[in-house]
Amino acid sequence: MLSLLLLLAACKTTPVNDTAPPPWRPDLVCPGDAGCATAEGALQAGVATVSILPACMESWTDANGDATYRYGTDTFHDCGCDDLCAEDPGYPGADEGEGDGTFQGVWMAGFQNSRPANGVRGPDQGLEGVREGDGLWARALVLRQGDTSVGLVTLDVVGWLYEPGTLRVRELAASLDLDLVVVHATHNHEGPDTMGIWGPSIVTTGAKPAYLEQVAQAAADALTQANTSAQPVAELVVGTVDSTPYSERGTRGVVNDTRDPYVVDERVGGARLVGADGATIAALVSFGEHPEALSDENTLLTSDLVHAARKGVEAGLHFAGHEHQGVGGTALFLNSTVGGMMTPLRVGFVDYDGVEHSASSFEKADTVGARIADIALDAMTTAGESVTAPTLSLRATSLRLPVENIGFQAMFLLGTLNRPLYDYDPNQPLDDANVPYVHTELDVVQLGPLRLLTIPGELLPENLIGGYDGGHVNAPGVSVLTDGNPNPPDLATAPPPPYLIDHFGTPHAWVIGLGNDELGYIIPPYNFELNASSPYLSEAEGDHYEETNSLGPQTAPLVLGAAEALLTWAP
């Protein structure tokens, strides 16, 4: 009897507290959730590309060559959406907008306002061998395994807002029954404004609804074509390579950091999905850098350094001083930690024929992109880890972030930035007690040993890898703090490890920056400084431009907390 009582006591359950909140769980878990119960059988993969060059664009004459359209000084060619007038060869007749007296300009993103496009980069501009085939693209990869599926589409634009942009792509692609669609902007500064900030004036949006819908439809079309072309994957090859040894300038042979502390994520990631015939289906490239080598005086549409990176991976590098065989297939460039400020500007780069390119040019863009391709090819071939039966899993979580930036608040109220705001009283003035929030999302896609985390903005590399001790400079003659900086960050107050990369659980830890959203720079709070007299509107002394294009100091802790929870969650 005593043993029976002891057994019953041991089996007695602890009373449930009905008022306690349930444990946190991602919004989506695949396999496991309804509709994606399993991830069994062979992995299927398909890819596709669709152009997103604007369907409507009129060119113009830049009277003083400053790449800025000035009303009353510069003139536009009132030739309609096809930019062809009666005197032009191949004129098909009048089309929409022709002769209406209204400039159908495509406002280019990044740098100054009122920079209209004046055409598309031609095949005779840039380094021979990588310049051909440039343009703006939606490139899609669809992965399916059992009931679990994901679509990833990259867009050669400066940013793509979660609402309405990513949700619109998902709506248009709903018939594909994908468990998750990830939309990534490569952060291209030489394409059309898709956010609204770089229109003809600071108070006039540059994001045209017709073009946004064109891009969304192109993304959905690319996903549809990729889904249709899916085939069994026989092998995944994935590698991560340190870029430092590839140039005598170390990491400055491929990227520059213009904000203290000098921290560069030196890793270049490469992955290759191989079909049963041994041919590459898709190739993925991961690196963090602003595609802005053409800078602010260019008016020709181009995908900047991203083009040469993709073309080099697909077709190889063929220079007099360097040959590297490509892997074929379709390449997708996944821009990583671009914040604070990973850029090709303010330094020169030496191409494979020994020529240095310091000025903003197509040659400079091609040189940087080709170097990234060279390293990525090694990552996905000689340094790659081979997996013959990769498994697929997905997680997603949503969160809301406060818009503390008064400049952004004004842009939302003026309609320059067009997205819904939440959790505030629109009938009351905005202040510290009435702050609007935006809704966004983070995702994790696991493919064998490769783990990809989407971040809804421009993450500073130190958020991911630390480097406050100078361990991620890797450039001869460069220090973690710049001599003469009048307002250097206090590195003694920088956050200690572990850092975000320590929670990935794999050496192949990739961030997809601007994943599903573009919320500006994500800056560690210890180094978030505002101008005392005009916060957010003017930058503080030292390296604090990024604060003027950030939601606010709460963004980094909230995003990093959500990312850590998503990466470390277990059933």
N, C-alpha and C positions, 0 to 999 in steps of 0.2 A: 504493500500500500504506500509506504514512504517513497519507494522508487517511482511509483506512478505519479504521486503528487509533485515530486521533483521534476519529472518529465513534463508535466502539464505547466509547471511554473516556467520551465525553460522555454516552452513554446509560446508563452503569453506575449502578445504583441504590445508595443508601446502605443498609447492612445494618440490619435492623429489630431493635430491642432488645425481645425478647419479654417482658422483665420490667417494662418501663415501663407505667404505667397508661394506659388509653385516655384521650383528651382528654375533658373534661367535656361532657356533652350533656344537655339537658332530658329529663325522663322522657317527655314527650309533645311532639311537633312535628307540627302539622297546618297545611297539607297537607304530606305527606311520609311519615308513618308508615303502617304497615299498617292498613288500615281507613279511612284518611283520606288517600288518595294525592293527591287533587286538590281544588281549590276553584275549579271552573270553572262558568260559566253565571251566571244571575241569582241574586242573593241573595234568599232567602225569609225572612220574619219572621212570627211569630205571638205573640200575647199573651193572657193570661188572668189572672183574679183569683179567689181562693177564700178565704172567711173562715176565720180561725183563732181566733175567739172560743171560749173554753173550752166544751166540751160538758157539763161538770159544774161547777157553782158554787153554793154556798150563801152567802147574805148574812148580815149580822150587825149588831148595834147597838153603836155606838161611844159608850160611856157618858160619856167625858170629852173626846171630840172630838180626840184626838191621833193618829188614823189608825194606832194600834198596838193589836193585839188582846191584851188582858190577861186571862188565864185567872182566873176567879173574880170578875172585875169586869164584863167585857163578855160579851154573850150572842150565840150564833149561832142562826139560824133553821133548825131541823132539818127542812127541807122537801124535801130530796133534790136531785138533780142539776138539775132544772128550776127549783128555787127557788120552787116553788108549793106552798102548803099548802091544806088543805081549805077554809079561809075565804077564799082568794084567788080573784078572778074568773078564769074560764077554767081552773080546776083540772081536770086530766085524770084524776086518780087518783094513787095512790101510785106513786112511781118509785124508782129505785136510791138508797139512802142515806137515804131519808125515815124519820124517827123512829128512827134507829139510835143516836143519842147521839154520833155522830162528826161533827166539823166538816169538811165538804167545802169547805174554803177554798181559794181561788186566791191564792197568795202573790205579791205584786207585787214586781218586780225593782227594784233600785237603792235607795239610801238605807238605811233601817233594816230590821232583821228584823221579822217578825210584822206585816206590813202587808197584810191580806187585801183583795181587791177587793170592792166593794159594789155592782156593777152596771156598766153601760156608759154612756158619755157620751151624753146625749140631744141631739136636734136643736134644742133651745131654749137651748143653752149655748154661749157664745162669740160671735164676731163674725158678724153676719148676712151671709149670702152665701157663707161658707166652712165653717160649722160642720156642715152637714148631710152625712150619709154617712160619718161617722167610724166607726172600728172597728179591728179588727186583721186584717191581710191577708197572704196569700201572693200575690205578684204575679210572674208568670213571663214571660220573653221567650225564645223559641227562634229561633235563627238557623241557616240551612242554606245552604250553597253547595257544589255538587258533592258530594264525599264528606265534607266538613268540616262539623261541626255543634257547636253549643254551646247549653246551656240555662242561663239566669241567673234565679234566683228570689230575691226579696227577702222577708224576714220581719220583721214589726213586733214583734220581741222584742229583749231586751237583749243576747243573744249566742247563738250556735249552735256547739257544739263539733264539731270535725272528726271525732273519734271519741267516741261512735258516731254523732253527728247527721248530718253531711254524708254520711258513707258510707252511712247508712241511707236518706237521700233518693235517693242514686245507685242503691242496690239496688232501691228501689221503682219507680224510673223506668228500670230497665235495659232494658225492652222497647222503649223509644224509640230505642235504639241511638245515643245522643248521645256524641260523642267526649269531651265535658267537661261536667260540671254544676257550676256555681258557686252556692253558697248564701251569701247575704249577709244579716246581721242589721243592721237599721237602728239598733240600740243603744237601742231604746225603753225608757225607765225607767218607763213607765206601763202596762206589760203584765205577763203572768205571768213568774215566774222560770223560765227554761229552762236555768239553769246549776247551781242548787243552793245558792247562797250566801245567799239572802234568805228562807229558810224561817222557821218559827215560832221557831227559836232558832239561834244561831250554829253549833250542832253537829247541827242537823237540816236535811236538804236540803229546799229548796222546790220542786225540780223533780220533777214527778209523771210517772212513766213513761207513764201513759195520755195525758196531754196532749202529751208529747214525741212519742208515736206519732201522735197526731192531727195535729200540725203537720207531721211528716214526710210523712204521707199526703196532707195538703192541698198541700204543696209538690209532691209527685209528681203529684197530680191537676191542679194548675195547669200544670205542664210538659206533661202529656198534652194538656190542652185547647189550650194555646198551639201545640203541635206540630200538632194537627189543624187549627187555624185559619190556619196559615202561608200567606202569599200573597207574590207577587213584590214586591220593593222597587224603586220607580222612582227614589227619590232619598233620600240621607242629607244632612241639614243639621246641622252641628255647629259650636258656637261656645263660646268661653271669655271671660267678661266680668269685669272688675274691679268688685267690689261697692262700692268706696270712694265713688264720686260719688253713690250712690243715697241718701245721707243726709248731713245736715250734721254728723253724728257720725262720719262715715267708716265704717270697718268695725264700729264699735260700734253702728251702726244695725241690725246683723243678728246680731252675735255678740260675746262677751266672752272674754278670756283671763285666767284667774285664777292662772296660774303664770308666774313670771319664768324666762327672758326673755319679754317680750310679743311673740309672733310669731303672726301670723294669715295663713293662706293665704286671701287675699282673693278668689280666683277662684271664680266660680260657673260651672259647665259646664252646657250644655244641648245635647241632640241629639234629632233627630226623624227617624224612619223613615216615609217617605211611600209609600203604595201607588199603583198605576197609576191609580186614580180621583182622585188628588190629596188624599185624606184621610190623616190621620195614623194610622199603625198603632200606634206606640209612641213615647213621649217619655221621655227619660232626663234626670234632674237630678242634678248632682254638687255637693255642698258638705259641709264638715266642721263638725258641731255636735252636741252631746249633745241628744237629744230628751228634755228634762227640765224644760220650762218650767212644768209643773204641780207640780214639786218633790215633797216628801215627805209632804204632808198630803192629797194626792188619793187617793181610793180607787175612782175610776171608770176602767174600762178605756178607753184611747184611744191613738191613735198619735201624740199630742202634735203638735208643729210639723210633723211629716212629713205629716200629713193635709192641712193647709192648703196646703203646698207642692205636693202632688200635685193637689189639687182646683183650685188656682189655675191650674196649667199646663193642665189639661184643660178647665175650664169658664170660665176667665178671672177677672179681679178686677173687682168691681162695687161700688165705694164712691162715696159722694157726692163725695169729693175725688179719686177716681182710677178710671179705667177702663182695662182692658188685655184685649184679646181673647185667649181661650184657643186652643189648637191642637187640642183634641179628642184622640181616641185614649185609650190607657191609659198613665198615667205611672208610672214606677218611680223612687224616690228612692234614690240611692247615696250613703251617708254616707262621707265621706272621712277626713281627718286630724282625728280628734276628740280626740286626746290632749292633756294638759297645759295647761290644761283648756279646750277650746272649748265654751262653754256660754251659754245665755241668762240664767243666774242672776247676781245681784248688780248688774244694770243694768236701766234701763227702756227700753222701746221705744215709739216713737210710731206709731200706726196712721195710715191714709190719711185719716182724718177729724180728725186733729190731737190725738187723745186718747193720753196716755202711760199705759203699763201697766208698773208696776214690781213689783207683787206677783205671786206665782205664781197663774196663772189660765188658763182657756181662752182669754180674750181675748189674753193675752200670747202664748200658743202660736200662736194664729191670726195675730197681727200679725207674728211672726217668719217663720212659714211663708209668709204672703202676700208678704212682702218677697223671700224667696228665689225664689218663683214669678215675681214681677215681673222679677227679674234674669235668671232662667233663660229666660223667654219671649223677652227680647231676645237672649240667647245663641243661641237656636235659630231666630230669625227675622231681625231686622234686622242682627245681627252675625254671622250664621251663614255658614259655608262650605258650599257645595253640591257634592255628589258624586253623579253619576248612575249610576256603576257601582262601588259600593264593594266591596272584596275583604275576605274573612274569613280570619284565621289565628289559631292558638292555640299556646300553650306552657304547660307545667306542670313544676314540680319539687317534690320533697318534701325535708324536712329535719327534724332532731331538735334540740330546744332543751332546755337544762338547767333544771330546776325548782329554782332556788336559794332561792326564797322559802320560809322555814320555815313560814309561815302556810299557804301553798298546800299544802306537803307534808302538814301535819296534816289539811287538808281532804280531800286524796286518801285518806289512810289511814283517816279516819273515814267516807268514802263521801259526804261533802257534795258534793264534786266527783267525778263518776263518769266516768272515762275511763282507758284503759290507760296504764301507765307502762313505760318501757323502759330497758335498759342500766344496771341497778343490781341489787344483791343484796337481794331482799325479806326475806331471813332475817337481815340484819344491820341495825344502827341506821343511819339516814340521817345522814351527815356530809359534810364536804368531800371525802372519798374515796369516798363512796357516794351520788352524786346521781342521782335519777331524771330521765329525759328524757320529753318528749312528742313525738309524731309529728305533723307538720302539712304544709302545702302552700302554695305560691305559684303564681299563674297570670298569664298575660298574654293578653288578648283584643284583637286588632287588627281594627278595622273601619274601612276607609278610613284617613283621617288621625287617627281616634280610637284612642287606646291606653289600655287599662284594665289596671291592675296590682292584683291582690288582695294584701292584707296581713293576716296572721292575728291582728289585734289593733288596739289603739288607738295609732296612730302619732302622735307629737308632730310638729306641722307643720315644726319646724326640721330634722327628719330629711329632709324632702322638699325644702325651699326655702331653708334657711339662715336668714338674717334676724338674725344676731347683731349686725350693724351698725346695727340699728334700721330697716332698709329695708322691713320688713313689719309695721310698727305701723299706720300709716294711720288713726289716730284722733286728732283734735285734743286736745291737753292730756295725752296719754298717752306715757310713756317706755318704752323697752325694759326698764328696770329700775325697780321701784317704790321710791319714796322711803320710807325707814324699814324696808326689808326687812332683818331682822337677820342673814340668811345668804344674800346674793345670790350667784348663780352667777358664777364667774370667766370672763368672756367672752373673756379673753385665751387661755384654754385650749380654747375651743370649736373644733370641727373646721373646717378651711378648705374652700372649694369644691374640686372639683365636688361638688354635692349630688345626691341621687337624681333630681331632676327633670331634671338635665342629661343623663341617660342615656336618656330617653324617645325623643328624636329627633323630636318633634312638638310643636307648641304646644298640642295638645289632649291633655294628659297628665293622666289621672284616676287617682286611687287609690280602690280599693274597700276601705275599712277594714272590719275584722271580716269579711273575705272567707274563707269556709269554716271559720272558727275564731274564737274569742275567747280570747286569751292575755294580756289585760290591757294595761297601758301599755308602750309601747316607747320607752325613755328614752335619750337620748345618754349614754354613759358618763361624759363630763366633768362632768355635772351629776347623777349618780346618787349620792345621799347617803342613808345609813341612820342611824337612831337608834342611838347607841353602846351603850345599855343594853338595848334591846329591838328589834333590827333586824327590819324587815318588819312587826312587830306594832304599833309606834308610829312616827309620822312624825318625821323630823328637823326641827330648827328651820328656819323659812322655808317655802318652797313645795315640800314634798316628800311630799305625800299620795300621789302616784302611785306611789312606790316600794313602798308597802304593797300595791298591787294590780298588781305586775309580777312576771314570772318571775324577773328578776334582771338584773344589768348586762351579761351576755353576750348577751342577747336582741337588742338593737339591732344590734350589729356582725354577728351571724349572719344576721339577717333582711335587713339592708341589703346584705350581701354576696351573698346568694342572689338578691335582687331585681335588683341590678346585673348579675349573671351572666345572669339570665333575659332582661333587657332588651337586653343587648349581644351575646348569643350569635348567631353567624352560622354557617350550614352550612360 
